[in-house]
Amino acid sequence: MKEFLKQVAYTGIGIATLTKDKITDLGKQAAEAGRMSEEEGKKFVEELQEKAKEQQKKIDEKIIAQVNAQLEKLNIPTGEDIGELKKQLEDLKEIIKNMNG
């Protein structure tokens, strides 16, 4: 039964969308229903929280990759590109200053 609850929580509920409070409530409910001891419930909650963090990190990485891909496809300059242009401009200003100097 414990494994079934874990699988439901991991897959069916959508672990990445669970808040810490919802995860804690789920663990308490399982413990209160006698499906898990209090210690098992705590461990279950910790596992869910860790899985949620992992899934959120994966989602964030995918979003960043997609945004970067779209920016590249649209040929929109990145902050790095703009920083490079600023440096080149400063270098050119310095060259012109030295020529007039």
Secondary structure, 3 states (H helix, E strand, C coil): CHHHHHHHHHHHCCHHHCCHHHHHHHHHHHHHCCCCCHHHHHHHHHHHHHHHHHHHHHHHHHHHHHHHHHHHHCCCCCHHHHHHHHHHHHHHHHHHHHHHC
